[in-house]
Amino acid sequence: MADFITTQIKASKKVIDAIINQTPGDEWEGSVDFNCVVPTPDFVSQEEGRPEDAYAKGMVYWRDWNETNWGTKWNAFESFRKSDTSVYFCTAWAPPFPVIEALSEKFPDEKIVIRIAGETNRHFAAKYSYVSGVQYESEEDILHSGTPRKHRFAAKVRGHKFA
């Protein structure tokens, strides 16, 4: 099972709108969709087979592309929009830093703040700020399981406490 990372993005409404799929009838409609910011190209295989199968067809294996371009193996899941200026979602194994950087580059005059909290084997919490695609401040807290400060931060990000 993957370790899930919860991310909160706080930014202006137009920035949040840009990461939400608004295509009527699309399976991702209303959800955070990394393809809105960093679209998956046609040369990326979407088949679940082995990487060798994709390479044999002259394509790039989906997981390799996702990890390089999104920073995580899957698209966002369990997303919800708390307000016009705040959205939450989960990813597997790692936060989607390349997506956040691309989103920030798309809106260079807007400040984007993300808060992340890890669970299970990746006990950490952090806060980062971006402008023009550049991270300019960060606060990281890599802590041990059971540390009250980490649990308080995670509760703020996830809306509940870790088990």
Beta strands, then each sheet from edge to edge (+ up, - down):
strand 1: 4-10
strand 2: 44-45
strand 3: 60-61
strand 4: 77-83
strand 5: 86-92
strand 6: 112-118
strand 7: 124-131
strand 8: 134-142
sheet 1: 4+ 5- 1+ 6- 7+ 8-
sheet 2: 2+ 3+
end
